[in-house]
Structure formats: structure tokens, C-alpha cells
Amino acid sequence: MNGVSYVELWRALLPEGCLTLGALLVLAIDLAAPASRPAAARRGAATALALMALAASAWATVRAGTDGAAFGGVFALDRLTLVTRLGVIGLALLTVALAGNLSRLANAAEYLALILFATAGFTLMAASNQLLLAFLALELASLSLYVLAGFDKTRPESAEAGLKYFLFGGVSAAFMLFGFSLLYGLTGSIAFPEIARQLAAQPTSALLVVALVMVLVAFGFKAAAAPFHLWAPDVYEGAPVGSAALIASASKLAGVAFFARLLWAGIGAPVAATWLPVLAILAAASLVLGNVAALAQSNVRRLLAYSAISHAGALLLGVMVAGRSPGSVVYYAVTYGLATVGAFGVIAALEAAGPSQRIEDLAGLHRRSPFLAGCLAIYILSLAGIPPLAGFLGKFAVFADALRAGGLTGPTGWLAFLAIAMGAVGLYYYLLILKQAFVAAPKNGAAKIFIPPAARLALGVAAVAIIVFGVAPGLILGAF
């Protein structure tokens, strides 16, 4: 490439380089470890290496800066990239610390390496400024998540989760690649700015509508938006706790940032009238189905899955208004990810102590572990949107942008009111969880819960971050 600095390429890809090198070191050191070394020591070394790789990637992300396009426009190093990269790295750090009992996994080092590879895909998605790189980044993350979902060989539910996630993900990848190929055929370019310029200069054609529908269907699959949500409950229920936490948090943040850039900077505002109605339908269906279906759930993980579907509807609403500024939807995705990772961390601690799948298994949690109960209250109340926690500010920011963009009667205005109404429905099933944790008596024989120091620290960090971001939202919103 003429006039392109490979030093600039190295700077742009340094976060992904740290993660990839870390994953390879985790695998190599575990492979080279003598067979006589205790399995617990090997898991501890792999975990420490994974955490150091994530910390190095966060440092490299800050060093990369926000100078704009890099390497001939292939990468976008802007504030959206910076905040999204730091967000997914932070969520991956919490996931590794809260991954639960890795001793039940036959190859813990491979599991941690896959988390690093998935995170590299997420960070690359955030910086992608062209179709080819975006698709490769998305598939790097997706393939890692498919394996992570089916990694627990001791549970048939995990194998089922991995297979379903792979089948649905493969279909969504085919839709996306077909849509991207049509966009390339219409514009002759894979670069987002050039695609937007070409589409703005030509009338809307039937082929463009088909391309946009293909891309949005793929987005619906990746975001677990209705009616493309069928994989989510089984995957959330069957996957290992750490895998489910990563799928529910970091993957949503990276996906929202990527599609906000694709739809607004790549396809462009002049064509928005074509794809905005489709997003509105997906958002409305997700808000209604997710909240109503969650009412019937007795399994905690499935309840969190349907909760995720309802939050996907609100995130889609945020993507619809991200043309002005993506700050509100990124803030929502980050704070939702913190609460979700924390909730799965509580499930991981319960899983190590006994049954943890049903809501009734939370009974008497305040007596068994006041720390876990307090953290769970913060996470659940944030998901419900109770002030002054960050979940409330996330919803408020998205809904306020939606009302400013379309007014009370506009397409985003009525969606905001629908989301508020469905939030009242969601408050009911969230309070059912807290009722079990704080009101119900513990089951006979329920023992105190031991929390490893790393997990205790991560749970506390997630809870404090939710409070801090709720009191000082400018820490994220101010970046935009």
C-alpha cells in the first residue's frame, strides 16, 4: 500500500497483538508444564497470564489514541473505538476472574485462550472501517464463542448450547456475507466512507433493500433480537458460566458499536429511511417478547436470556439514534454488560456451592452470603433501571436521545414509550429474584458460600463501577 506506514498498522493492531500473544503464551506454557505440576497451579498460571494479556491490551488501546483513520482508512481510531475496546477488555477481565470453577473443565488453559481470542475479535470489530476486516473480526469472535459455549464436556446441555449457537451463527454469517457482497457490488468499495458516498449519490434500488435486509437479519441473530432470538435461552442455560457472561456482555457491546458504525458511517444517513423501519420492528418485537416471556421463567439463566432479549430491543433503539452521537448506546451497553457479568458471577459462586439453576436456589442468599446478596441486588436493580444506578442512566440517555430525534409521535418516540412500559413489566421478574435472595428462608442444609478472593474482588469492582457510572455518567458519556 503506497503511502501507508506499517508502524501505524502496528500501533492500530497493538491491542489485538497483546491478546493474541497472550493466548499463545497461555497455550504454550500450559503445554510445556511438566505433568507432575498440580492442575490447580497450572490453572492459576494460565489465569494470571490471561489477566496480564488483557491489562496489556488495555494499555495498548490507550496508547493507540483517537487520531482518526489509520492504515489507509482500514481502521477507525476514534472515541467510539477507544471506549468500546476498553469496555470489552474490562468485561473480559471480569469474566476471567468470575469464570467459576475451572477445575471441571478438562483444558482450562484452552478455555482462557479462547476468551482472549474472542476479545481480540471484539476489539477488532470496534476498530473496523471496512467490510472485509469487519467480517473477519466478527467471525474470529463468533468462532471462539461457539467453542466456549460447548466447552463443558461434563454437561450435555453445554454441547447442545454450542451446537445451536454454531448453527444459528453460521446462518447469520451467511446472511451477512451475502449482504456485504451486494453492498460491494452496488458501490464498488468495501470502505465504509466510500460506501456511504456512493449510496448517497444513487437512488434506492431493490438490490440495496435486499442487501440491507440481509445485514439487519444477521444483526438480529448476533444481538439475539426477536424473532432471531431462539438460540439465546438454550445457550445462556447450557454454556459454562464464563462463556454465557462473555456472550451476554462483551459481545453485545462490540456488536452494537460495530453496527452503529456500519449503519451510520458505512451505509449512511441518506439511506436511513430504508433500514430504520426494520430496526424499529426488531426493537419493538424484542422489547415485548423478551419481557413477557421472562415472566414465565423459573430458571435464572433463561430469565437472564429473555432479559437480554428485551435489553437488545433498547440497544437497537440506541443504534437508531446513534447518528448524532453513539455515546448513549455505548454507555447503555457498557453498564448492561457490567450488571450481566456480575449476575453470572453470582451464579458461578452459587454453582460451586450447590444447585444454582432455578430461582428458588437463591432462597436465603442474604444469610448464606451477605456480600453476594448485596452485589446481586446492585446488579439486578441496575438491570431494572432503578436510580441512581448506572442502568437507570443508560436507559434515560437512550430514551432521551430517542425523544429528541423523533419527538413524542416519531418512530423512535413511540419505541421509547414502549420500552418504558415494558420496563415496568421487567421490574416484576427482577423483583422475584430479589424476593428469593432477601425474603425467602434458606433451604434446609444450605451452607455458607465460599467466594475465591479474585471472584470477590471482581464482584466488588463490578458493583462499585455500576454505582460510580450511575453517579458520574460523564466518565463514559464525556468521551463523546
Secondary structure, DSSP 4 states (H G I P E B T S, - for coil): -TT--HHHHHHHHHHHHHHHHHHHHHHHHHHHS-TTS-HHHHHHHHHHHHHHHHHHHHHHHHHH---EEETTTTEEESHHHHHHHHHHHHHHHHHHHT---GGGSS-HHHHHHHHHHHHHHHHHHHHB-BHHHHHHHHHHHHHHHHHHHT--TT-HHHHHHHHHHHHHHHHHHHHHHHHHHHHHHHHS--BHHHHHHHHHTS---HHHHHHHHHHHHHHHHHHT-TTS-THHHHHHHHS-HHHHHHHHTHHHHHHHHHHHHIIIIII-GGGHHHHHHHHHHHHHHHHHHHHHHHTT--BHHHHHHHHHHHHHHHHHHHHHTTTT-THHHHHHHHHHHHHHHHHHHHHHHHHHHS--SBGGGGTTHHHH-HHHHHHHHHHHHHHHT-TTSHHHHHHHHHHHHHHHHHTTTSHHHHHHHHHHHHHHHHHHHHHHHHHHHHTSPPPTTPPPPP--HHHHHHHHHHHHHHHHHHH-THHHHTT-
